[in-house]
């Protein structure tokens, strides 16, 4: 209960009691409540109508069995989830994650974060998240298709372009979205393009959606750097992960003149002091779906790979760190190493990649720190642009879409920056993001009555 206003402590206690064994969800709620002390001191009406208690309780949680048949004819069982967290601002919106670590607590934490993130974009979208403990690694295309079809056979009844609109996340890319959308279309006998985002361009996707989260995080960090009169130009950057978010962060950082010297996957990290060769990384990860060590093997002398159990990517000295793999991947110890090596800015591409201890280390050291719910909102913002294009049966150019994305990220940055100042914590983007997101959702909930 450390650092939580005493009026808010019973709310956290109830969340912990009601959601036993879900540490990631407790962590996400704890972080938001930590910021809300300043809000209820200034605007005590937010304590009325159990608004904060209601915001911490998902509107609906769906858990279901996903049976499917593997290539050897064996029946496999996975568990599927969809947490429809909050629809005060619009239809539930948030990705699907396929990873063996997925459980209801992880989906709940992601849905909770998503609610505030979506509010920060200023677009009419509520918050939700879903997924399965299915591991797509090593599965054939046919197995992936059968799994996605089985999942959608159950989930379709809970979705709709005005109800709940999923997208991708870890382990869910174009291929998986295609199979899920296809089965939805078949079961409903409706081409309802706006029910899924992250679709391929051929059947209703948006240009720049693939790039949006990584590009958006880079725009956000660029805006933070500008507040101190500097930019990416000539900076050394470390980006963890080598999936969708990481690859397009690297692309945009390089465009802005930064040098990305390290990236990773769950097996370890590679360091290339000459700058990561993006075309090679894309070939390894997007085309061949190989491990990151392959990058060091193909580059040869001067480039090295360190296995995950032998070291941390955050020991690599850099000016800017962009954690873009998964939750809690950057510990207090990692943050201390980054600070010691002179890091000046951190932009979270992933959701909640820094532990609470790490965030404290960064803030205490005066490092500019962009929390994921603000910095990685470019993905969902572009998803909302995809929904706009679908609703108007239109398709925008890449430039038009990227321009909207850049303006939205600038808006989110400025909102967080100004809100932090307004509430007496200049430069604290964590506080700014939590408060600005909360106020928008809570105000709408108040107007909608006790539902
Ligand atoms: P991908 O599946 O494309 O890539 C994930 C990357 O992170 C891979 O390199 C993967 O390595 C690594 N990774 C995953 N789990 C772990 C783990 N437990 N330990 C170490 N490394 C791990 O996912 P995305 O790039 O889409 O997502 C990355 C993060 O960004 C997630 O937190 C996601 O929620 C967040 N995000 C994504 C958005 C999007 O638009 N895609 C939008 C907003 C946030 P390996 O291949 O070895 O598993």
Boltz pocket constraint, residues with backbone or C-beta under 6 A from the ligand:
constraints:
  - pocket:
      binder: B
      contacts: [[A, 168], [A, 169], [A, 170], [A, 171], [A, 172], [A, 209], [A, 213], [A, 241], [A, 242], [A, 243], [A, 244], [A, 245], [A, 246], [A, 264], [A, 265], [A, 266], [A, 267], [A, 324], [A, 325], [A, 326], [A, 327], [A, 329], [A, 349], [A, 350], [A, 351], [A, 376], [A, 377], [A, 379], [A, 380]]
      max_distance: 6.0
